[in-house]
């Protein structure tokens, strides 16, 4: 990214211009990350502002300008998870993965054919949270279980359910499109 190193160094000196430039570079992307977790633009904007406040307050903890974007993303994800914990009571059900049934392995290919924002806006909170952590943040089930204070089995079953939910959603969309023709 153009001027990232320069703006990072300025921000480390608490220079407002450097901070503003970093905000302008990353705010849209980080807003999308927060919104993918909380599914509410107003709440995502609050999370974004809190995340940048945390970022600039603790910027000395980020040692390399090359890792800044990943460090900032981690702050946004953690703030999103904390927001969900405080504001929503998500019920997870312990259900063995093999009780879900077989899920079509082609579901990942079908995702590309549809707007992910639409999927996430309709996906139940618990499914979306686990799916995001597993797929986008590349967390293992053990890590997810620790973050959310749930069992590993619950994490696995929620991921499986989220995949099934996406597959069902895509099938319904496909059926609606065929019916419309």
Secondary structure as GFF3:
##gff-version 3
##sequence-region A 1 181
A	DSSP	alpha_helix	4	12	.	.	.	ID=ss1
A	DSSP	alpha_helix	16	38	.	.	.	ID=ss2
A	DSSP	alpha_helix	41	57	.	.	.	ID=ss3
A	DSSP	three_ten_helix	59	61	.	.	.	ID=ss4
A	DSSP	three_ten_helix	65	67	.	.	.	ID=ss5
A	DSSP	alpha_helix	68	87	.	.	.	ID=ss6
A	DSSP	three_ten_helix	97	99	.	.	.	ID=ss7
A	DSSP	alpha_helix	107	111	.	.	.	ID=ss8
A	DSSP	alpha_helix	116	122	.	.	.	ID=ss9
A	DSSP	alpha_helix	125	131	.	.	.	ID=ss10
A	DSSP	pi_helix	132	136	.	.	.	ID=ss11
A	DSSP	alpha_helix	141	148	.	.	.	ID=ss12
A	DSSP	alpha_helix	152	180	.	.	.	ID=ss13
###
